[in-house]
Amino acid sequence: MTTEELVRRFPEIPKDLHDEPLLAEFAEGFGKELEIAQKPSACSGEHGAANHYYLKLIGPMDIYRYGLYSRERVIEEIEKLTSGHRENPDGFAESLLPEGIADQEVKGPGCN
């Protein structure tokens, strides 16, 4: 996945991160996981793999968008992810998922 594809797929990534060189490595390294990543709904009762990938990979950038992380902190988070991936690509991607996850997102009662 390219940076352009990443920011098109996830418009919640703040514009001031689009030209960050680290984002290109992030997009390329986690392309497979980012292709299936999906933001969980507000009434999610159980998260599937797609939700966990979103929360771990895109979540820090979304938190930054709301002003709850500094730019420095979100860059550090992206660096930790890319560094872990560099060291062990297959194992690190698997480590993003907890044991016993749902096959897909399960929404709580009364949610569509």
MMTF fields as JSON, N, C-alpha, C and O atoms, coordinates in Angstrom:
{
  "mmtfVersion": "1.0.0",
  "mmtfProducer": "UNKNOWN",
  "numBonds": 447,
  "numAtoms": 448,
  "numGroups": 112,
  "numChains": 1,
  "numModels": 1,
  "chainsPerModel": [1],
  "groupsPerChain": [112],
  "chainIdList": ["A"],
  "bondAtomList": [4, 2, 8, 6, 12, 10, 16, 14, 20, 18, 24, 22, 28, 26, 32, 30, 36, 34, 40, 38, 44, 42, 48, 46, 52, 50, 56, 54, 60, 58, 64, 62, 68, 66, 72, 70, 76, 74, 80, 78, 84, 82, 88, 86, 92, 90, 96, 94, 100, 98, 104, 102, 108, 106, 112, 110, 116, 114, 120, 118, 124, 122, 128, 126, 132, 130, 136, 134, 140, 138, 144, 142, 148, 146, 152, 150, 156, 154, 160, 158, 164, 162, 168, 166, 172, 170, 176, 174, 180, 178, 184, 182, 188, 186, 192, 190, 196, 194, 200, 198, 204, 202, 208, 206, 212, 210, 216, 214, 220, 218, 224, 222, 228, 226, 232, 230, 236, 234, 240, 238, 244, 242, 248, 246, 252, 250, 256, 254, 260, 258, 264, 262, 268, 266, 272, 270, 276, 274, 280, 278, 284, 282, 288, 286, 292, 290, 296, 294, 300, 298, 304, 302, 308, 306, 312, 310, 316, 314, 320, 318, 324, 322, 328, 326, 332, 330, 336, 334, 340, 338, 344, 342, 348, 346, 352, 350, 356, 354, 360, 358, 364, 362, 368, 366, 372, 370, 376, 374, 380, 378, 384, 382, 388, 386, 392, 390, 396, 394, 400, 398, 404, 402, 408, 406, 412, 410, 416, 414, 420, 418, 424, 422, 428, 426, 432, 430, 436, 434, 440, 438, 444, 442],
  "bondOrderList": [1, 1, 1, 1, 1, 1, 1, 1, 1, 1, 1, 1, 1, 1, 1, 1, 1, 1, 1, 1, 1, 1, 1, 1, 1, 1, 1, 1, 1, 1, 1, 1, 1, 1, 1, 1, 1, 1, 1, 1, 1, 1, 1, 1, 1, 1, 1, 1, 1, 1, 1, 1, 1, 1, 1, 1, 1, 1, 1, 1, 1, 1, 1, 1, 1, 1, 1, 1, 1, 1, 1, 1, 1, 1, 1, 1, 1, 1, 1, 1, 1, 1, 1, 1, 1, 1, 1, 1, 1, 1, 1, 1, 1, 1, 1, 1, 1, 1, 1, 1, 1, 1, 1, 1, 1, 1, 1, 1, 1, 1, 1],
  "groupList": [{"groupName": "MET", "atomNameList": ["N", "CA", "C", "O"], "elementList": ["N", "C", "C", "O"], "formalChargeList": [0, 0, 0, 0], "bondAtomList": [1, 0, 2, 1, 3, 2], "bondOrderList": [1, 1, 2], "singleLetterCode": "M", "chemCompType": "L-PEPTIDE LINKING"}, {"groupName": "THR", "atomNameList": ["N", "CA", "C", "O"], "elementList": ["N", "C", "C", "O"], "formalChargeList": [0, 0, 0, 0], "bondAtomList": [1, 0, 2, 1, 3, 2], "bondOrderList": [1, 1, 2], "singleLetterCode": "T", "chemCompType": "L-PEPTIDE LINKING"}, {"groupName": "GLU", "atomNameList": ["N", "CA", "C", "O"], "elementList": ["N", "C", "C", "O"], "formalChargeList": [0, 0, 0, 0], "bondAtomList": [1, 0, 2, 1, 3, 2], "bondOrderList": [1, 1, 2], "singleLetterCode": "E", "chemCompType": "L-PEPTIDE LINKING"}, {"groupName": "LEU", "atomNameList": ["N", "CA", "C", "O"], "elementList": ["N", "C", "C", "O"], "formalChargeList": [0, 0, 0, 0], "bondAtomList": [1, 0, 2, 1, 3, 2], "bondOrderList": [1, 1, 2], "singleLetterCode": "L", "chemCompType": "L-PEPTIDE LINKING"}, {"groupName": "VAL", "atomNameList": ["N", "CA", "C", "O"], "elementList": ["N", "C", "C", "O"], "formalChargeList": [0, 0, 0, 0], "bondAtomList": [1, 0, 2, 1, 3, 2], "bondOrderList": [1, 1, 2], "singleLetterCode": "V", "chemCompType": "L-PEPTIDE LINKING"}, {"groupName": "ARG", "atomNameList": ["N", "CA", "C", "O"], "elementList": ["N", "C", "C", "O"], "formalChargeList": [0, 0, 0, 0], "bondAtomList": [1, 0, 2, 1, 3, 2], "bondOrderList": [1, 1, 2], "singleLetterCode": "R", "chemCompType": "L-PEPTIDE LINKING"}, {"groupName": "PHE", "atomNameList": ["N", "CA", "C", "O"], "elementList": ["N", "C", "C", "O"], "formalChargeList": [0, 0, 0, 0], "bondAtomList": [1, 0, 2, 1, 3, 2], "bondOrderList": [1, 1, 2], "singleLetterCode": "F", "chemCompType": "L-PEPTIDE LINKING"}, {"groupName": "PRO", "atomNameList": ["N", "CA", "C", "O"], "elementList": ["N", "C", "C", "O"], "formalChargeList": [0, 0, 0, 0], "bondAtomList": [1, 0, 2, 1, 3, 2], "bondOrderList": [1, 1, 2], "singleLetterCode": "P", "chemCompType": "L-PEPTIDE LINKING"}, {"groupName": "ILE", "atomNameList": ["N", "CA", "C", "O"], "elementList": ["N", "C", "C", "O"], "formalChargeList": [0, 0, 0, 0], "bondAtomList": [1, 0, 2, 1, 3, 2], "bondOrderList": [1, 1, 2], "singleLetterCode": "I", "chemCompType": "L-PEPTIDE LINKING"}, {"groupName": "LYS", "atomNameList": ["N", "CA", "C", "O"], "elementList": ["N", "C", "C", "O"], "formalChargeList": [0, 0, 0, 0], "bondAtomList": [1, 0, 2, 1, 3, 2], "bondOrderList": [1, 1, 2], "singleLetterCode": "K", "chemCompType": "L-PEPTIDE LINKING"}, {"groupName": "ASP", "atomNameList": ["N", "CA", "C", "O"], "elementList": ["N", "C", "C", "O"], "formalChargeList": [0, 0, 0, 0], "bondAtomList": [1, 0, 2, 1, 3, 2], "bondOrderList": [1, 1, 2], "singleLetterCode": "D", "chemCompType": "L-PEPTIDE LINKING"}, {"groupName": "HIS", "atomNameList": ["N", "CA", "C", "O"], "elementList": ["N", "C", "C", "O"], "formalChargeList": [0, 0, 0, 0], "bondAtomList": [1, 0, 2, 1, 3, 2], "bondOrderList": [1, 1, 2], "singleLetterCode": "H", "chemCompType": "L-PEPTIDE LINKING"}, {"groupName": "ALA", "atomNameList": ["N", "CA", "C", "O"], "elementList": ["N", "C", "C", "O"], "formalChargeList": [0, 0, 0, 0], "bondAtomList": [1, 0, 2, 1, 3, 2], "bondOrderList": [1, 1, 2], "singleLetterCode": "A", "chemCompType": "L-PEPTIDE LINKING"}, {"groupName": "GLY", "atomNameList": ["N", "CA", "C", "O"], "elementList": ["N", "C", "C", "O"], "formalChargeList": [0, 0, 0, 0], "bondAtomList": [1, 0, 2, 1, 3, 2], "bondOrderList": [1, 1, 2], "singleLetterCode": "G", "chemCompType": "PEPTIDE LINKING"}, {"groupName": "GLN", "atomNameList": ["N", "CA", "C", "O"], "elementList": ["N", "C", "C", "O"], "formalChargeList": [0, 0, 0, 0], "bondAtomList": [1, 0, 2, 1, 3, 2], "bondOrderList": [1, 1, 2], "singleLetterCode": "Q", "chemCompType": "L-PEPTIDE LINKING"}, {"groupName": "SER", "atomNameList": ["N", "CA", "C", "O"], "elementList": ["N", "C", "C", "O"], "formalChargeList": [0, 0, 0, 0], "bondAtomList": [1, 0, 2, 1, 3, 2], "bondOrderList": [1, 1, 2], "singleLetterCode": "S", "chemCompType": "L-PEPTIDE LINKING"}, {"groupName": "CYS", "atomNameList": ["N", "CA", "C", "O"], "elementList": ["N", "C", "C", "O"], "formalChargeList": [0, 0, 0, 0], "bondAtomList": [1, 0, 2, 1, 3, 2], "bondOrderList": [1, 1, 2], "singleLetterCode": "C", "chemCompType": "L-PEPTIDE LINKING"}, {"groupName": "ASN", "atomNameList": ["N", "CA", "C", "O"], "elementList": ["N", "C", "C", "O"], "formalChargeList": [0, 0, 0, 0], "bondAtomList": [1, 0, 2, 1, 3, 2], "bondOrderList": [1, 1, 2], "singleLetterCode": "N", "chemCompType": "L-PEPTIDE LINKING"}, {"groupName": "TYR", "atomNameList": ["N", "CA", "C", "O"], "elementList": ["N", "C", "C", "O"], "formalChargeList": [0, 0, 0, 0], "bondAtomList": [1, 0, 2, 1, 3, 2], "bondOrderList": [1, 1, 2], "singleLetterCode": "Y", "chemCompType": "L-PEPTIDE LINKING"}],
  "groupTypeList": [0, 1, 1, 2, 2, 3, 4, 5, 5, 6, 7, 2, 8, 7, 9, 10, 3, 11, 10, 2, 7, 3, 3, 12, 2, 6, 12, 2, 13, 6, 13, 9, 2, 3, 2, 8, 12, 14, 9, 7, 15, 12, 16, 15, 13, 2, 11, 13, 12, 12, 17, 11, 18, 18, 3, 9, 3, 8, 13, 7, 0, 10, 8, 18, 5, 18, 13, 3, 18, 15, 5, 2, 5, 4, 8, 2, 2, 8, 2, 9, 3, 1, 15, 13, 11, 5, 2, 17, 7, 10, 13, 6, 12, 2, 15, 3, 3, 7, 2, 13, 8, 12, 10, 14, 2, 4, 9, 13, 7, 13, 16, 17],
  "groupIdList": [1, 2, 3, 4, 5, 6, 7, 8, 9, 10, 11, 12, 13, 14, 15, 16, 17, 18, 19, 20, 21, 22, 23, 24, 25, 26, 27, 28, 29, 30, 31, 32, 33, 34, 35, 36, 37, 38, 39, 40, 41, 42, 43, 44, 45, 46, 47, 48, 49, 50, 51, 52, 53, 54, 55, 56, 57, 58, 59, 60, 61, 62, 63, 64, 65, 66, 67, 68, 69, 70, 71, 72, 73, 74, 75, 76, 77, 78, 79, 80, 81, 82, 83, 84, 85, 86, 87, 88, 89, 90, 91, 92, 93, 94, 95, 96, 97, 98, 99, 100, 101, 102, 103, 104, 105, 106, 107, 108, 109, 110, 111, 112],
  "secStructList": [7, 7, 2, 2, 2, 2, 2, 2, 2, 7, 6, 6, 1, 7, 4, 4, 4, 6, 6, 7, 2, 2, 2, 2, 2, 2, 2, 2, 2, 6, 2, 2, 2, 2, 2, 2, 7, 7, 7, 7, 7, 6, 6, 3, 3, 3, 7, 5, 2, 2, 2, 2, 2, 0, 0, 0, 0, 0, 2, 2, 2, 2, 2, 2, 2, 6, 6, 1, 1, 7, 2, 2, 2, 2, 2, 2, 2, 2, 2, 2, 2, 2, 2, 2, 2, 2, 2, 7, 2, 2, 2, 2, 2, 2, 2, 6, 1, 7, 6, 6, 7, 5, 1, 1, 7, 3, 3, 7, 6, 6, 7, 7],
  "xCoordList": [0.854, 0.0, 0.902, 1.927, 0.511, 1.254, 0.665, -0.427, 1.395, 0.879, -0.411, -1.357, -0.45, -1.653, -2.853, -3.951, -2.64, -3.73, -4.151, -5.339, -3.186, -3.461, -4.341, -5.36, -3.963, -4.734, -6.074, -7.01, -6.163, -7.454, -8.386, -9.578, -7.837, -8.642, -9.034, -10.114, -8.141, -8.39, -8.283, -7.248, -9.336, -9.296, -9.147, -8.903, -9.292, -9.112, -7.646, -7.351, -6.722, -5.302, -5.075, -5.311, -4.626, -4.45, -3.488, -2.49, -3.814, -3.041, -1.577, -0.713, -1.282, 0.114, 0.981, 2.197, 0.366, 1.132, 1.352, 2.182, 0.615, 0.656, 2.055, 2.404, 2.854, 4.2, 5.277, 6.464, 4.89, 5.843, 6.496, 5.795, 7.836, 8.504, 8.2, 8.12, 8.036, 7.75, 6.407, 6.218, 5.476, 4.161, 4.261, 3.475, 5.209, 5.398, 5.85, 5.336, 6.792, 7.248, 6.111, 5.936, 5.351, 4.202, 3.198, 2.753, 2.845, 1.854, 2.335, 1.569, 3.592, 4.135, 4.227, 3.851, 4.718, 4.911, 3.622, 3.548, 2.604, 1.345, 0.239, -0.943, 0.614, -0.38, -1.466, -2.651, -1.061, -2.032, -3.031, -4.234, -2.534, -3.398, -4.266, -5.427, -3.688, -4.433, -5.548, -6.562, -5.365, -6.415, -7.685, -8.785, -7.538, -8.737, -9.161, -10.247, -8.318, -8.624, -9.961, -10.278, -10.733, -12.049, -12.318, -12.147, -12.739, -13.063, -14.27, -15.288, -14.16, -15.312, -16.448, -16.226, -17.659, -18.804, -18.846, -18.207, -19.599, -19.696, -20.323, -20.094, -21.107, -21.777, -21.223, -21.926, -19.989, -19.353, -19.261, -18.8, -19.703, -19.622, -18.379, -17.854, -17.916, -16.729, -16.033, -16.689, -14.719, -13.964, -13.392, -12.912, -13.453, -12.798, -11.403, -10.992, -10.676, -9.31, -9.266, -8.371, -10.217, -10.236, -10.311, -9.662, -11.101, -11.222, -9.931, -9.507, -9.31, -8.056, -6.95, -6.161, -6.888, -5.887, -6.125, -5.179, -7.373, -7.68, -7.248, -6.545, -7.666, -7.371, -5.874, -5.416, -5.114, -3.671, -2.902, -1.944, -3.316, -2.543, -3.017, -2.197, -4.296, -4.841, -5.265, -5.27, -5.618, -6.102, -5.257, -5.801, -3.914, -3.106, -3.227, -3.208, -3.349, -3.477, -4.852, -4.992, -5.86, -7.204, -7.257, -7.909, -6.585, -6.512, -5.807, -6.225, -4.746, -4.022, -4.941, -4.898, -5.757, -6.69, -7.6, -7.967, -7.958, -8.823, -8.053, -8.642, -6.736, -5.929, -5.57, -5.118, -5.771, -5.491, -4.072, -3.625, -3.364, -1.938, -1.23, -1.812, 0.021, 0.834, 1.349, 1.32, 1.818, 2.393, 3.594, 3.773, 4.405, 5.577, 5.17, 5.805, 4.113, 3.681, 3.178, 3.496, 2.402, 1.883, 3.019, 2.982, 4.019, 5.188, 5.917, 6.354, 6.054, 6.678, 5.89, 6.479, 4.569, 3.723, 3.922, 4.045, 3.952, 4.172, 5.559, 5.727, 6.551, 7.918, 7.984, 8.653, 7.299, 7.283, 6.69, 7.208, 5.606, 4.962, 5.867, 6.049, 6.434, 7.282, 8.561, 9.042, 9.106, 10.311, 10.035, 10.817, 8.94, 8.558, 8.332, 8.696, 7.736, 7.482, 8.788, 8.955, 9.712, 11.018, 11.741, 12.333, 11.685, 12.397, 11.796, 12.522, 10.478, 9.809, 8.47, 7.427, 8.482, 7.257, 6.051, 4.968, 6.224, 5.077, 4.653, 3.467, 5.609, 5.301, 4.716, 3.826, 5.211, 4.703, 3.26, 2.448, 2.928, 1.544, 0.609, -0.482, 1.039, 0.222, 0.075, -0.959, 1.108, 1.064, 0.044, -0.292, -0.445, -1.452, -2.83, -3.729, -2.979, -4.27, -4.235, -3.345, -5.187, -5.25, -5.778, -6.338, -5.596, -6.126, -7.643, -8.223, -8.263, -9.7, -10.565, -11.621, -10.14, -10.965, -12.131, -12.096, -13.135, -14.297, -13.899, -12.953, -14.617, -14.365, -14.615, -13.939, -15.582, -15.904, -16.496, -16.769, -16.691, -17.234, -18.626, -19.457, -18.868, -20.172, -20.723, -20.116, -21.867, -22.478, -23.388, -23.98, -23.477, -24.304, -25.79, -26.192, -26.612, -28.06, -28.6, -28.186, -29.516, -30.155, -29.373, -29.8, -28.24, -27.42, -27.62, -27.805, -27.58, -27.703, -26.365, -26.276],
  "yCoordList": [-1.169, 0.0, 1.235, 1.268, 2.231, 3.489, 4.467, 4.251, 5.532, 6.567, 7.146, 7.396, 7.359, 7.923, 7.013, 7.479, 5.714, 4.757, 4.747, 4.668, 4.827, 4.829, 6.012, 5.829, 7.209, 8.388, 8.485, 9.117, 7.87, 7.827, 6.848, 7.116, 5.72, 4.718, 5.19, 4.866, 5.966, 6.447, 7.974, 8.513, 8.665, 10.132, 10.764, 11.966, 9.969, 10.492, 10.733, 11.324, 10.287, 10.566, 12.052, 12.513, 12.801, 14.244, 14.604, 13.924, 15.669, 16.098, 16.378, 16.167, 16.847, 17.164, 15.912, 16.021, 14.72, 13.476, 12.886, 11.994, 13.379, 12.798, 12.789, 11.844, 13.8, 13.882, 13.331, 13.437, 12.758, 12.189, 10.958, 10.006, 10.959, 9.821, 8.475, 7.452, 8.471, 7.243, 6.637, 5.423, 7.493, 7.002, 6.115, 5.181, 6.394, 5.567, 4.167, 3.182, 4.062, 2.752, 2.024, 0.818, 2.751, 2.204, 1.615, 0.479, 2.394, 1.954, 0.712, -0.227, 0.713, -0.423, -1.664, -2.758, -1.497, -2.634, -3.28, -4.502, -2.469, -2.996, -3.029, -3.06, -3.021, -2.986, -4.035, -3.732, -5.269, -6.375, -6.14, -6.336, -5.726, -5.495, -4.252, -4.223, -3.228, -1.985, -2.167, -1.472, -3.097, -3.347, -3.898, -3.668, -4.626, -5.177, -4.396, -4.626, -3.479, -2.715, -1.994, -1.423, -2.031, -1.384, -0.789, -1.451, 0.458, 1.131, 0.446, 0.242, 0.091, -0.541, 0.455, 1.657, -0.063, 0.815, 1.223, 0.604, 2.259, 2.776, 1.767, 1.83, 0.844, -0.118, -1.532, -2.518, -1.613, -2.912, -3.648, -3.092, -4.901, -5.714, -6.585, -6.927, -6.937, -7.77, -7.347, -7.089, -7.276, -6.852, -8.044, -9.003, -7.964, -8.944, -8.452, -7.379, -9.221, -8.865, -7.497, -6.699, -7.219, -5.938, -4.764, -3.739, -4.911, -3.85, -3.683, -2.559, -4.791, -4.723, -4.074, -3.288, -4.397, -3.766, -2.26, -1.475, -1.867, -0.433, 0.236, 1.247, -0.328, 0.294, 0.407, 1.416, -0.607, -0.598, 0.243, 0.927, 0.195, 0.856, 2.284, 3.197, 2.478, 3.799, 4.566, 5.797, 3.849, 4.477, 5.626, 6.687, 5.454, 6.571, 7.847, 8.96, 7.674, 8.848, 9.488, 10.707, 8.663, 9.188, 9.932, 10.972, 9.415, 10.093, 11.443, 12.44, 11.463, 12.712, 13.723, 14.917, 13.239, 14.122, 14.867, 16.016, 14.228, 14.859, 15.705, 16.272, 15.786, 16.616, 15.961, 16.633, 14.654, 13.949, 13.396, 12.974, 13.39, 13.052, 14.232, 14.956, 14.422, 15.428, 14.806, 13.587, 15.646, 15.144, 14.25, 13.205, 14.662, 13.876, 12.493, 11.492, 12.448, 11.153, 10.234, 9.045, 10.763, 9.894, 9.422, 8.292, 10.259, 9.829, 8.715, 7.743, 8.84, 7.781, 6.474, 5.398, 6.569, 5.377, 4.714, 3.492, 5.51, 4.967, 4.337, 3.282, 4.982, 4.448, 3.109, 2.188, 2.988, 1.718, 0.601, -0.515, 0.92, -0.076, -0.486, -1.677, 0.492, 0.16, -0.541, -1.437, -0.158, -0.795, -2.258, -3.142, -2.505, -3.872, -4.71, -5.885, -4.108, -4.807, -5.11, -6.193, -4.15, -4.351, -5.557, -6.356, -5.676, -6.741, -8.12, -9.112, -8.188, -9.483, -9.281, -9.258, -9.135, -8.791, -9.694, -9.196, -10.991, -11.883, -11.976, -11.896, -12.141, -12.268, -11.005, -11.068, -9.843, -8.596, -8.364, -7.94, -8.628, -8.452, -9.336, -8.912, -10.559, -11.465, -10.951, -11.16, -10.279, -9.781, -8.664, -8.322, -8.1, -7.044, -7.592, -6.841, -8.911, -9.527, -10.297, -11.12, -10.038, -10.816, -12.226, -12.476, -13.122, -14.478, -14.471, -13.644, -15.403, -15.601, -14.484, -14.195, -13.847, -12.76, -13.333, -14.481, -12.528, -12.913, -12.998, -12.339, -13.806, -13.904, -12.566, -12.205, -11.856, -10.522, -9.705, -10.236, -8.429, -7.555, -8.013, -8.349, -8.021, -8.368, -7.118, -6.571, -6.674, -5.47, -5.827, -6.905, -4.889, -5.094, -5.077, -4.775, -5.403, -5.429, -4.069, -3.02, -4.116, -2.893, -2.129, -1.054, -2.656, -1.986, -2.67, -3.884, -1.89, -2.447, -2.675, -3.138],
  "zCoordList": [0.0, 0.0, 0.0, 0.68, -0.76, -0.799, 0.217, 0.743, 0.479, 1.375, 0.823, 1.57, -0.488, -1.118, -0.917, -0.612, -1.088, -0.874, 0.599, 0.909, 1.486, 2.922, 3.313, 3.978, 2.911, 3.333, 2.595, 3.086, 1.434, 0.741, 1.465, 1.619, 1.904, 2.617, 4.013, 4.508, 4.649, 6.008, 6.042, 6.434, 5.636, 5.608, 6.987, 7.095, 8.034, 9.385, 9.73, 10.769, 8.88, 9.113, 8.841, 7.724, 9.832, 9.668, 8.522, 8.289, 7.834, 6.667, 6.989, 6.138, 8.196, 8.504, 8.652, 8.809, 8.604, 8.634, 7.243, 7.069, 6.263, 4.917, 4.309, 3.601, 4.563, 3.984, 4.911, 4.606, 6.011, 6.965, 6.326, 5.985, 6.156, 5.516, 6.183, 5.502, 7.473, 8.201, 7.793, 7.869, 7.36, 6.956, 5.714, 5.56, 4.836, 3.64, 4.038, 3.507, 4.953, 5.424, 6.141, 5.969, 6.934, 7.648, 6.661, 6.823, 5.637, 4.641, 3.897, 3.681, 3.512, 2.78, 3.665, 3.244, 4.868, 5.763, 6.228, 6.359, 6.478, 7.003, 5.947, 6.288, 4.69, 3.61, 3.726, 3.583, 3.987, 4.073, 5.212, 5.038, 6.358, 7.516, 7.325, 7.733, 6.701, 6.481, 5.458, 5.512, 4.528, 3.53, 4.172, 3.67, 5.28, 5.921, 7.164, 7.695, 7.632, 8.847, 8.716, 7.672, 9.79, 9.79, 11.162, 12.185, 11.169, 12.431, 13.067, 12.406, 14.345, 15.0, 15.181, 15.327, 15.169, 15.388, 16.858, 17.709, 17.134, 18.502, 19.458, 20.666, 18.927, 19.811, 19.635, 19.855, 19.248, 19.063, 20.397, 21.395, 20.4, 21.604, 21.61, 22.669, 20.431, 20.267, 18.981, 17.971, 19.016, 17.84, 17.098, 17.701, 15.763, 14.912, 14.554, 14.996, 13.763, 13.365, 12.689, 12.968, 11.81, 11.093, 12.07, 11.861, 13.132, 14.139, 14.936, 15.207, 15.308, 16.061, 15.231, 15.757, 13.946, 13.09, 13.029, 13.089, 12.91, 12.876, 14.18, 14.164, 15.291, 16.588, 16.849, 17.385, 16.48, 16.734, 15.717, 16.075, 14.457, 13.404, 13.116, 13.013, 12.988, 12.638, 13.881, 13.883, 14.927, 16.165, 16.676, 16.982, 16.783, 17.289, 16.428, 16.955, 15.116, 14.245, 14.4, 14.303, 14.641, 14.867, 16.203, 16.303, 17.22, 18.519, 18.364, 18.952, 17.576, 17.308, 16.62, 16.916, 15.714, 14.993, 15.961, 15.712, 17.047, 18.05, 19.061, 19.981, 18.884, 19.762, 21.087, 22.014, 21.177, 22.427, 22.49, 23.556, 21.38, 21.31, 20.676, 19.868, 21.042, 20.354, 19.06, 18.894, 18.152, 16.901, 17.209, 16.584, 18.164, 18.543, 19.04, 18.709, 19.83, 20.374, 19.264, 19.259, 18.33, 17.272, 16.364, 15.876, 16.13, 15.343, 16.092, 15.475, 17.403, 18.213, 18.104, 17.997, 18.131, 18.013, 16.649, 16.565, 15.59, 14.247, 14.158, 13.546, 14.767, 14.763, 15.49, 15.022, 16.626, 17.364, 16.509, 16.472, 15.833, 14.98, 13.824, 13.571, 13.121, 11.97, 12.411, 11.716, 13.527, 14.042, 14.395, 14.045, 15.078, 15.414, 14.174, 14.135, 13.164, 11.907, 11.179, 10.62, 11.187, 10.549, 11.137, 10.412, 12.455, 13.155, 12.923, 12.855, 12.801, 12.658, 11.946, 12.599, 10.62, 9.887, 10.162, 10.47, 10.055, 10.242, 11.704, 12.023, 12.565, 13.989, 14.578, 15.427, 14.133, 14.693, 14.282, 15.104, 13.043, 12.587, 13.405, 13.785, 13.673, 14.489, 15.915, 16.548, 16.423, 17.803, 17.995, 19.129, 16.917, 17.02, 17.387, 17.766, 17.269, 17.535, 18.857, 19.071, 19.733, 20.97, 20.672, 19.605, 21.612, 21.45, 21.575, 22.278, 20.884, 21.021, 20.475, 21.037, 19.39, 18.839, 18.036, 17.593, 17.864, 17.061, 15.592, 15.159, 14.833, 13.394, 12.709, 11.745, 13.22, 12.716, 13.856, 14.933, 13.621, 14.658, 15.069, 14.225, 16.369, 16.912, 17.572, 18.492, 17.101, 17.658, 18.826, 18.88, 19.752, 20.943, 20.634, 19.511, 21.634, 21.451, 20.997, 21.491, 20.064, 19.583, 18.54, 18.119, 18.113, 17.099, 15.762, 15.691, 14.721, 13.365, 12.755, 11.618]
}
